[in-house]
Amino acid sequence: MEELRNVVMARPNPQPTGEDPRASDMGLLLRYNVCYVVGMVLMQEGKVLLIQEAKESCRGSWYLPAGRVEPNETLKAAVKREVLEEAGLECEPDALISVEYSSRSWVRFTFTGHTTGGVLKTPDKADKESIQAEWFPCDKKSLPILRAPDILGLIEIASKWYSEGHSVNRRLIAHTSHVSSTIRLIAIHRNGNEGIQILTLKSPLGTTSYPIWIVGSSRVITKALKSYGYEGPFEIKGVLSLEHDGSASQDGLCLSLLVELSSDRLDFFSKCKWTPVEKEMAVTLHAILTNQCNEGLILLHATLSFI
């Protein structure tokens, strides 16, 4: 189960392919039908860093440091650049706390971390990126006029991350090249407190691998499970790992999505089989599911059509 071990430890899991994504329908492709957006929630002494927008459409309102990922740029490099440009501060991402999908439009990756240097941007340094940056108390009543209320949930997630001693999640990006945007389905069924079975593809070679689906159509998870014969209840627990490289030729990504199936009937799969997870890995997965270790889950936000 080396592939599962790599996913759980957020290590690279190469998915080689020589296919040109522009030659066929390969789902979401950066700069073709989707853009990647990064954001950062930085906190200091109970306050959150916000920047004042300079764009004409929202000038004067406030938001998290955020922006589009540029060609040949990793997600980590992009968020560090955005914080420096918009807030004047140097930072280091500590964890990816949220992945948000807007069906076939954009994907936003939100990090939290800590400052490492720089000088807070003031109005006399205003430019096209922002007017200024400032630290605000995190409670809703103390926040200024926001460009959009969607960041309130992200601030809440980050507040929890900081208040729980950074133990909720310490996950970042595994640098692996992918041609298109895909989901690696880590579907599990729990037996008691620590026993876990995992859904694997049947292989004549006896190798262990997991279903991978291209993101692009609606209701991806539902369709994937249905194709294997399952139409029962399931719950998306979160993202175990995110793989992305940022190279121009292979700027796709892979989300390893942890999904728990809750039906008692587990003998319906024709293309897959249930494989018992070895005890050590089962204990680790159980700890992740119950937030009892620092290898927690990345929270996934998605439109219902995506699920």
Steps between C-alpha positions, in 0.01 A plus 500: 500500500781740415263730310276534807802556723618780270154659505472491879851644542440762225786366290515503117303234314601523133224455247693483171323575175612607155159618387457861393210643706414747222432215258191371680259570783723462803281685750630807682816647346677810628486794255258307278181472703595563864724728705675422826469755780703507822425679826668536838354536849772643726427558868691680771392551861138422419489725194473413131690666216280669238587713199304797365407452137625740230299356210235739373217247537559456874731788594512573872356167615711241684592140429757231570823519298409294195545475126547283194780253456732598215639264233794284616424585864441265790209565736738570788705750298179667379358559847831635631514741204142618553558575871817694420338699217177579681606522866874572484579201721712193442341179620538126514197273444455241776188320383245482223169538685243512223440405137197657331362397163267711290388257232710547181593858594763533776668312780611690811768372735518672838805474723590610848850566625725754667681821407877494454577862414400801295322824593123536524374692197377855573291737280809686381611172337167446323516351151285296263528196728351659813466825697625375835497209744393485862443256787138476621335313792351178364147543635250593230392827664856635504572431134487781242278500190596185312517453125304178551388301807643172369822552697318487835494121493869488409587730791302269729690193374834674551399619848430138593835396353685756713296441818552123491877537503534444125399138552200492267701474179861550395459402137657674203548410134664186364689610189391264223424578136151427369365577155143564610302545820402169654361344816656192656213333682603362840172329592493328837269303726568482873469177699484593867741749651813444293431234235474655152439359152594702192363480146768400248490423128510136397825430318616180325855594602406507866604863543310738728361822354203729559231642271603827331244722334544815293331808646283669243154347496239559767452273803840337456503297824143378458570391141827332594342291775198419285726373222636246748149394604454710815199731541483509880583776747850643524673788673791704367738534792750731335817516293781267611755652265539740209752440223604787271822604331426825316695425182355647183464168317348312796315748716223264612445376852382194688281510809506183709150511642409297810143372470327276754229258384241416761287230336499154659497340154857496368492223237374703205828602335592330170814696409624544856559299812523572872852475633571494875730783604802385697473576871757781519341687208148437638601657831641802314183542291283468810708770672463728198123447492468590868752790496729318742820564305656793318456333161144623478270550203481801273145632500334472160236750393322423174181569314245221527545430129865417564411238761 
